[in-house]
Amino acid sequence: MNDANPAAKLRWAILGCARISRRGLIPGILGSHSGMLDLLASRRADAAREWASEFGIPRTADSYEAAIADPDIDAVYIPLANEEHAPFVKAAADAGKHILCEKPLALDADEARSMVEYCRSRGVILMEAFMWRHQPRTKALLADVRNGRIGELRLIRSSFSFPIDPADWRLDPARGGGSLWDVGCYGVSTVRLFAGQEPDGIRGHARFSDRGVDMTLAATLKFPSGVIGVIDCSFEQPFRCVYELVGTAGSVIVPDAYLPGDAPVARFFDLDGKLTEEVVYDGRNQYACMVDAFAEGVRTGQLPAPAEDGLAQMAALSAVLAACRSAN
């Protein structure tokens, strides 16, 4: 971003024609106040050209390296498979690009630490792409919890599951596969965000495939404040996407938790379990919200979810998976 012109839009390149690019970051950047999608790179040149024509993206490149090296690009979004995050994050950092990296940030906590330190040494911004954290509903609920609307927080529960295609790459352990890394990470992010701390006790169980990938997993995370987080995730259950916040004075259930529609809601309940209010929130695209938050972080140097949060997230994920493996 041009430092001489704070209003200048951040010029983005996307690395790859991934599904998340089509349904997430392409409309997110196009719908943002701060971003301009200037370049789409893909190893499938025909796909890049087709998508560029469809979405009005000015330029394409047939390699990720070319996009990273482009002098007109300020920031790159990396939606690649998990094992490709670290090398392309470091390549982008070497080129002086700011980086929004798809979750999970890395294959494990050690790799995440090396990425964070590398970007810090190169003076570039790195953020993990948890879009749901930037949506107006999430911000409002976080304020409600902090202000005591449901009393003192005691329990955070998150469920995220869907039946996966048996040929999906996310079933390959060498590529960072597994339900925890793919959808359970949202639950871990949720309990960490609302607890406002890092867990100091973790227990879990999982059902692993013959290849060693967690297919169904459940875990509890205990926090120093006494808050307990309960997460479950699966690649072999029906679609579920919900979290619940339970306090001493009531609770709130959040449907379509990480994939809100145009009118996201939250349902508040009293101590008797009676529905007291259903609140409808601003339905602004959560990817656009994330893009704008990222751009503000680039401008000010103050990200709402800095690279260090991504490292703490990977440390928690690694601890959850270790607890599940040791319990089996």
C-alpha positions as CSV (number, residue, x, y, z in Angstrom):
1,M,0.0,0.0,0.0
2,N,1.3,3.4,-0.9
3,D,2.4,5.0,2.4
4,A,2.0,8.5,0.8
5,N,-1.7,7.8,0.2
6,P,-3.4,6.1,3.1
7,A,-6.6,5.8,1.0
8,A,-4.9,3.8,-1.7
9,K,-6.2,0.3,-2.0
10,L,-4.1,-2.7,-1.2
11,R,-3.3,-4.5,-4.4
12,W,-3.8,-8.3,-4.0
13,A,-2.7,-11.4,-5.8
14,I,-4.3,-14.8,-5.1
15,L,-2.2,-17.9,-5.4
16,G,-4.3,-20.6,-6.9
17,C,-7.8,-21.4,-8.2
18,A,-8.9,-23.1,-5.0
19,R,-12.6,-23.5,-3.9
20,I,-12.0,-21.2,-1.0
21,S,-10.8,-18.5,-3.4
22,R,-14.0,-18.7,-5.5
23,R,-16.4,-18.7,-2.6
24,G,-14.3,-16.6,-0.2
25,L,-11.5,-14.3,-1.0
26,I,-12.4,-13.3,-4.6
27,P,-15.8,-11.9,-3.6
28,G,-14.2,-10.8,-0.3
29,I,-11.6,-8.6,-2.0
30,L,-14.0,-7.4,-4.6
31,G,-16.5,-6.5,-1.9
32,S,-14.0,-4.8,0.4
33,H,-13.5,-1.1,0.9
34,S,-9.7,-1.4,1.0
35,G,-8.6,-4.0,-1.6
36,M,-8.1,-4.4,-5.3
37,L,-7.8,-7.9,-6.8
38,D,-5.2,-7.3,-9.4
39,L,-3.7,-10.7,-10.2
40,L,-4.8,-14.4,-10.1
41,A,-2.1,-17.0,-10.3
42,S,-2.6,-20.6,-11.1
43,R,-0.6,-23.6,-12.3
44,R,-3.7,-24.2,-14.5
45,A,-3.4,-21.2,-16.8
46,D,-6.7,-21.9,-18.5
47,A,-8.6,-21.9,-15.2
48,A,-6.9,-18.6,-14.2
49,R,-8.0,-17.0,-17.4
50,E,-11.5,-18.3,-17.1
51,W,-11.9,-17.0,-13.6
52,A,-10.3,-13.7,-14.4
53,S,-12.8,-13.2,-17.2
54,E,-15.7,-14.2,-14.9
55,F,-14.8,-12.0,-12.0
56,G,-13.1,-9.1,-13.9
57,I,-9.6,-9.7,-12.5
58,P,-7.2,-7.6,-14.6
59,R,-4.2,-10.0,-14.8
60,T,-3.2,-13.6,-14.5
61,A,0.0,-15.5,-14.0
62,D,0.9,-19.1,-14.7
63,S,3.1,-19.5,-11.6
64,Y,2.9,-18.5,-8.0
65,E,6.5,-17.3,-8.1
66,A,5.6,-14.8,-10.9
67,A,2.8,-13.4,-8.8
68,I,5.0,-13.1,-5.7
69,A,7.7,-11.3,-7.7
70,D,5.3,-8.9,-9.3
71,P,6.4,-5.3,-8.2
72,D,2.8,-4.0,-8.4
73,I,1.5,-6.4,-5.8
74,D,1.2,-5.4,-2.1
75,A,-0.3,-8.5,-0.5
76,V,-0.9,-12.2,-1.4
77,Y,-3.5,-14.6,-0.2
78,I,-2.3,-18.2,0.1
79,P,-5.2,-20.8,-0.1
80,L,-2.9,-23.7,-1.1
81,A,-2.8,-27.1,0.6
82,N,-1.4,-27.1,4.1
83,E,2.0,-28.4,3.2
84,E,2.6,-25.5,0.8
85,H,1.8,-22.7,3.3
86,A,5.3,-22.4,4.8
87,P,7.4,-22.3,1.6
88,F,5.1,-19.7,-0.1
89,V,4.7,-17.6,3.0
90,K,8.5,-17.4,3.2
91,A,8.9,-16.7,-0.5
92,A,6.3,-13.9,-0.3
93,A,8.1,-12.4,2.8
94,D,11.3,-12.4,0.8
95,A,9.6,-10.4,-1.9
96,G,8.3,-7.9,0.7
97,K,4.6,-8.9,0.3
98,H,2.2,-8.9,3.2
99,I,0.5,-12.3,3.6
100,L,-3.0,-13.6,4.4
101,C,-2.6,-17.4,4.8
102,E,-5.4,-19.8,4.8
103,K,-6.0,-21.8,8.0
104,P,-4.4,-23.8,9.5
105,L,-1.3,-21.6,9.3
106,A,1.1,-24.5,9.3
107,L,1.5,-28.3,9.7
108,D,2.5,-27.9,13.3
109,A,3.5,-25.4,16.0
110,D,7.3,-25.6,15.1
111,E,6.6,-24.8,11.5
112,A,4.3,-21.9,12.5
113,R,7.0,-20.5,14.7
114,S,9.5,-20.5,11.9
115,M,7.0,-18.7,9.6
116,V,6.1,-16.1,12.2
117,E,9.8,-15.3,12.9
118,Y,10.7,-15.3,9.3
119,C,8.0,-12.7,8.4
120,R,8.9,-10.6,11.4
121,S,12.5,-10.6,10.3
122,R,11.4,-9.4,6.8
123,G,9.1,-6.7,8.2
124,V,5.9,-8.0,6.6
125,I,2.5,-8.7,8.0
126,L,1.3,-12.3,8.3
127,M,-2.2,-13.2,9.4
128,E,-4.1,-16.5,9.5
129,A,-7.4,-16.3,7.5
130,F,-10.1,-17.0,10.2
131,M,-12.7,-14.9,8.4
132,W,-15.5,-15.6,11.0
133,R,-13.6,-13.6,13.7
134,H,-14.1,-10.4,11.7
135,Q,-17.8,-10.7,11.0
136,P,-20.0,-8.1,12.9
137,R,-21.9,-10.9,14.7
138,T,-18.7,-12.2,16.2
139,K,-17.6,-8.8,17.4
140,A,-20.9,-8.1,18.9
141,L,-21.1,-11.4,20.8
142,L,-17.5,-10.9,22.1
143,A,-18.6,-7.5,23.5
144,D,-21.7,-9.1,25.0
145,V,-19.6,-11.7,26.8
146,R,-17.1,-9.1,28.0
147,N,-20.0,-7.0,29.3
148,G,-21.5,-9.8,31.2
149,R,-24.7,-10.3,29.2
150,I,-24.8,-14.0,30.0
151,G,-23.1,-13.6,33.4
152,E,-19.7,-15.1,34.0
153,L,-18.6,-17.3,31.1
154,R,-18.3,-20.9,32.1
155,L,-18.5,-23.1,28.9
156,I,-17.8,-22.7,25.2
157,R,-19.0,-25.5,22.9
158,S,-18.3,-25.8,19.2
159,S,-19.3,-28.4,16.6
160,F,-18.2,-28.5,13.0
161,S,-18.6,-31.5,10.7
162,F,-19.4,-32.7,7.2
163,P,-19.1,-35.9,5.2
164,I,-15.9,-35.7,3.1
165,D,-15.3,-37.1,-0.4
166,P,-13.0,-40.2,0.0
167,A,-10.7,-38.8,-2.7
168,D,-10.2,-35.5,-1.0
169,W,-6.6,-34.5,-0.3
170,R,-7.5,-33.6,3.3
171,L,-7.4,-37.3,4.1
172,D,-3.7,-37.4,3.3
173,P,-1.6,-37.1,6.6
174,A,1.5,-36.0,4.6
175,R,-0.5,-32.9,3.5
176,G,-1.7,-31.9,6.9
177,G,-5.0,-33.8,6.6
178,G,-7.5,-34.5,9.3
179,S,-10.8,-33.1,10.6
180,L,-9.1,-31.1,13.4
181,W,-6.8,-29.2,11.0
182,D,-9.7,-28.5,8.6
183,V,-12.8,-27.8,10.7
184,G,-11.9,-28.5,14.3
185,C,-9.5,-25.5,14.1
186,Y,-12.6,-23.3,14.1
187,G,-13.7,-24.7,17.4
188,V,-10.2,-24.2,18.9
189,S,-10.2,-20.7,17.6
190,T,-13.6,-20.0,19.1
191,V,-12.8,-21.2,22.6
192,R,-9.5,-19.3,22.6
193,L,-11.1,-16.1,21.4
194,F,-14.0,-16.1,23.9
195,A,-11.9,-17.3,26.8
196,G,-9.4,-14.6,26.0
197,Q,-6.6,-17.0,27.2
198,E,-4.5,-20.0,26.1
199,P,-5.5,-23.4,27.5
200,D,-3.6,-24.9,30.4
201,G,-5.2,-28.4,30.2
202,I,-6.3,-30.5,27.2
203,R,-7.9,-33.9,26.9
204,G,-9.3,-35.6,23.8
205,H,-10.2,-38.7,21.9
206,A,-10.4,-39.4,18.2
207,R,-11.2,-42.0,15.7
208,F,-8.3,-42.3,13.2
209,S,-8.3,-43.7,9.7
210,D,-6.0,-46.5,8.6
211,R,-3.7,-43.7,7.2
212,G,-3.6,-42.0,10.6
213,V,-5.9,-39.1,9.9
214,D,-8.4,-38.0,12.6
215,M,-11.9,-38.6,11.1
216,T,-13.9,-37.8,14.2
217,L,-12.5,-35.9,17.2
218,A,-13.7,-34.5,20.5
219,A,-11.6,-32.5,23.0
220,T,-11.9,-30.4,26.2
221,L,-9.7,-27.4,26.8
222,K,-9.4,-25.9,30.3
223,F,-8.4,-22.3,30.7
224,P,-6.7,-20.6,33.7
225,S,-9.9,-18.6,34.4
226,G,-11.8,-21.8,34.9
227,V,-13.7,-21.6,31.5
228,I,-14.0,-25.0,29.8
229,G,-14.1,-25.4,26.0
230,V,-15.6,-28.4,24.3
231,I,-15.0,-29.0,20.6
232,D,-15.9,-31.7,18.3
233,C,-15.3,-32.2,14.5
234,S,-15.7,-34.8,11.9
235,F,-15.3,-35.8,8.3
236,E,-17.8,-38.6,8.7
237,Q,-20.9,-36.9,10.2
238,P,-23.7,-34.8,8.8
239,F,-23.1,-31.1,8.3
240,R,-23.1,-29.2,11.6
241,C,-21.8,-25.8,12.2
242,V,-22.7,-24.2,15.6
243,Y,-21.2,-22.8,18.8
244,E,-22.7,-22.0,22.2
245,L,-21.6,-19.7,24.9
246,V,-22.9,-20.6,28.4
247,G,-22.6,-18.3,31.4
248,T,-23.9,-18.1,35.0
249,A,-26.9,-15.9,33.9
250,G,-27.8,-17.4,30.5
251,S,-26.5,-18.8,27.2
252,V,-26.4,-18.0,23.5
253,I,-26.5,-20.3,20.6
254,V,-24.9,-19.3,17.3
255,P,-26.2,-21.2,14.3
256,D,-24.3,-21.3,11.0
257,A,-21.5,-20.3,13.2
258,Y,-18.6,-20.0,10.7
259,L,-20.6,-19.7,7.5
260,P,-23.2,-17.0,8.2
261,G,-25.7,-16.0,5.6
262,D,-27.1,-12.6,4.7
263,A,-28.9,-12.2,8.1
264,P,-26.8,-14.0,10.8
265,V,-28.6,-14.6,14.1
266,A,-27.8,-15.5,17.7
267,R,-30.4,-16.9,20.1
268,F,-30.2,-15.8,23.8
269,F,-31.7,-18.0,26.6
270,D,-32.3,-17.4,30.3
271,L,-31.5,-19.6,33.3
272,D,-34.6,-21.7,32.6
273,G,-33.6,-22.3,29.1
274,K,-36.3,-20.0,27.7
275,L,-35.6,-18.1,24.5
276,T,-35.4,-14.4,25.4
277,E,-34.2,-12.8,22.2
278,E,-33.2,-13.7,18.7
279,V,-30.8,-11.0,17.4
280,V,-30.2,-10.4,13.7
281,Y,-26.8,-8.9,12.9
282,D,-25.2,-7.1,10.0
283,G,-24.8,-9.7,7.2
284,R,-21.8,-8.0,5.6
285,N,-19.5,-10.6,3.8
286,Q,-17.1,-11.8,6.5
287,Y,-14.3,-12.2,3.9
288,A,-14.6,-8.6,3.0
289,C,-14.5,-7.7,6.7
290,M,-11.3,-9.7,7.0
291,V,-9.7,-8.1,4.0
292,D,-10.5,-4.6,5.4
293,A,-9.1,-5.6,8.9
294,F,-6.0,-6.9,7.2
295,A,-5.5,-3.7,5.2
296,E,-5.9,-1.6,8.4
297,G,-3.3,-3.8,10.0
298,V,-0.9,-3.2,7.1
299,R,-1.5,0.6,7.4
300,T,-1.2,0.8,11.2
301,G,1.0,-2.2,12.0
302,Q,-1.8,-3.3,14.5
303,L,-3.6,-6.5,13.3
304,P,-6.6,-7.7,15.2
305,A,-5.2,-11.2,14.8
306,P,-1.4,-11.0,14.4
307,A,0.9,-13.7,13.4
308,E,1.5,-14.6,17.0
309,D,-2.1,-15.5,17.4
310,G,-1.7,-18.0,14.5
311,L,1.3,-19.5,16.3
312,A,-0.7,-19.8,19.6
313,Q,-3.5,-21.4,17.6
314,M,-1.1,-24.0,16.1
315,A,0.3,-24.7,19.5
316,A,-3.2,-25.4,20.8
317,L,-4.1,-27.6,17.8
318,S,-0.9,-29.6,18.1
319,A,-1.6,-30.1,21.8
320,V,-5.2,-31.3,21.1
321,L,-4.0,-33.8,18.5
322,A,-1.2,-35.1,20.7
323,A,-3.7,-35.6,23.5
324,C,-6.0,-37.6,21.2
325,R,-3.1,-39.7,19.9
326,S,-1.9,-40.5,23.4
327,A,-5.4,-41.5,24.5
328,N,-5.9,-44.0,21.7
